[in-house]
């Protein structure tokens, strides 16, 4: 079929780590040989970091941050992205990593909150967040975040 674009929705989520690695390596080999582009959907941020060039982070069906891999992992600007990245385990028992916990219940995706969808769980939320949907603004080259305070936090 020779596709140019492949949607891979949680392609390695149910596999053990050694099989995950084999599948990811195969996907990257195919990408290089066939010039494929992937839309790789995953909850595993370590896997996402391994296979992606550019990453979009979603919350309740909305894109909250998008950036090149290196920039997103080194400089997350949306509070949800920051919390997700802080939860990635560090494989060094001597290194202590500060986590940014996400408190509260996830709102209904059918009846989402007014304004920023993340404001009910965001430690930085202000009144504007409860009323106005934040625009997707450029906070750096090719780095966008949908937060009223992106780049300030």
Wavefront OBJ file of the C-alpha trace (Angstrom):
o trace
v 0.000 0.000 0.000
v 2.991 2.334 0.501
v 1.400 4.903 2.827
v 2.951 8.310 3.457
v 1.152 8.793 6.766
v 0.365 6.253 9.506
v -1.824 6.825 12.572
v -0.518 4.689 15.435
v -2.868 4.807 18.441
v -1.154 3.314 21.511
v 0.764 0.824 19.314
v 3.013 -0.480 22.105
v 0.962 0.118 25.258
v 0.118 -3.534 25.946
v 3.598 -4.875 25.186
v 6.441 -5.618 27.581
v 9.450 -3.320 27.424
v 11.659 -5.559 25.266
v 8.910 -6.047 22.659
v 8.080 -2.321 22.802
v 11.670 -1.557 21.910
v 11.613 -3.954 18.951
v 8.366 -2.501 17.599
v 9.594 1.094 18.020
v 12.882 0.282 16.288
v 10.953 -1.342 13.429
v 8.710 1.734 13.143
v 11.735 4.044 13.029
v 13.445 1.845 10.419
v 10.297 1.887 8.273
v 10.030 5.642 8.724
v 13.556 6.128 7.428
v 13.314 3.616 4.563
v 9.843 4.603 3.359
v 9.792 8.296 4.291
v 6.793 7.751 6.580
v 5.214 10.302 8.868
v 3.531 9.027 12.025
v 0.817 10.428 14.205
v 1.908 8.527 17.306
v -0.695 8.618 20.072
v 0.449 7.492 23.512
v 0.191 8.118 27.233
v 3.762 6.909 27.766
v 5.898 10.032 27.589
v 9.144 8.050 27.581
v 8.037 6.250 24.412
v 6.844 9.536 22.898
v 10.243 11.101 23.569
v 11.983 8.163 21.906
v 10.033 8.177 18.641
v 8.827 11.757 18.122
v 10.323 14.847 16.528
v 7.426 17.146 17.379
v 4.946 16.626 20.229
v 1.437 17.827 20.943
v -0.013 17.489 24.443
v -3.789 17.221 24.794
v -6.106 17.711 27.758
v -9.800 16.797 27.490
v -9.576 16.701 23.703
v -7.862 20.075 23.281
v -4.289 20.718 22.277
v -2.640 22.576 25.160
v 0.980 22.596 24.010
v 2.959 21.761 20.872
v 6.688 21.993 20.341
v 9.737 20.248 18.997
v 10.728 17.359 21.269
v 13.854 18.930 22.729
v 12.100 22.209 23.526
v 9.010 20.562 25.021
v 10.995 18.321 27.368
v 13.446 21.043 28.412
v 11.005 23.965 28.592
v 7.360 22.941 29.078
v 5.198 26.052 29.358
v 1.691 24.703 30.027
v 0.989 23.616 33.630
v -0.478 20.286 32.468
v 2.597 19.480 30.363
v 4.854 20.419 33.272
v 2.969 18.093 35.606
v 3.019 15.213 33.106
v 6.751 15.543 32.500
v 7.483 15.789 36.218
v 5.796 12.387 36.685
v 8.191 10.522 34.361
v 10.243 8.179 36.558
v 13.975 8.806 36.737
v 16.033 5.607 36.432
v 18.531 6.823 39.029
v 17.637 6.065 42.671
v 20.085 8.731 43.875
v 18.405 11.520 41.920
v 15.357 13.054 43.540
v 12.897 14.632 41.143
v 10.309 17.177 42.239
v 6.857 16.225 40.990
v 4.142 18.751 40.231
v 1.007 16.887 41.300
v -2.290 17.381 39.506
v -4.985 17.704 42.147
v -8.729 17.361 41.841
v -11.043 15.325 39.687
v -10.914 15.265 35.897
v -13.915 17.228 34.607
v -16.461 15.576 32.351
v -15.398 15.570 28.715
v -19.076 15.935 27.790
v -19.682 18.991 29.965
v -16.275 20.674 30.004
v -15.608 23.699 32.185
v -16.018 27.191 30.790
v -12.765 28.958 29.938
v -9.586 26.922 30.155
v -10.483 23.236 30.501
v -7.579 22.739 32.914
v -8.447 25.605 35.286
v -10.247 23.331 37.785
v -7.000 21.465 38.425
v -4.398 24.140 37.689
v -2.370 25.548 40.592
v -1.832 28.803 38.650
v -5.458 29.468 37.609
v -6.801 32.994 37.949
v -10.255 34.451 37.247
v -9.514 34.915 33.532
v -8.911 31.154 33.226
v -12.439 30.440 34.469
v -14.046 32.659 31.843
v -11.946 32.874 28.679
v -10.515 30.030 26.610
v -6.801 30.784 26.313
v -5.511 31.397 22.800
v -2.882 29.096 21.383
v 0.054 31.498 21.474
v 3.629 31.163 20.330
v 5.931 31.133 23.351
v 9.067 30.313 21.388
v 10.088 29.279 17.890
v 7.608 26.581 16.785
v 6.475 26.287 20.436
v 2.798 26.975 21.141
v 0.797 26.797 24.363
v -2.844 27.418 25.172
v -2.426 29.111 28.542
v -2.997 32.713 29.562
v 0.244 32.582 31.545
v 2.423 30.378 29.322
v 6.020 31.483 29.531
v 5.383 33.329 32.811
v 5.024 30.331 35.121
l 1 2 3 4 5 6 7 8 9 10 11 12 13 14 15 16 17 18 19 20 21 22 23 24 25 26 27 28 29 30 31 32 33 34 35 36 37 38 39 40 41 42 43 44 45 46 47 48 49 50 51 52 53 54 55 56 57 58 59 60 61 62 63 64 65 66 67 68 69 70 71 72 73 74 75 76 77 78 79 80 81 82 83 84 85 86 87 88 89 90 91 92 93 94 95 96 97 98 99 100 101 102 103 104 105 106 107 108 109 110 111 112 113 114 115 116 117 118 119 120 121 122 123 124 125 126 127 128 129 130 131 132 133 134 135 136 137 138 139 140 141 142 143 144 145 146 147 148 149 150 151 152 153
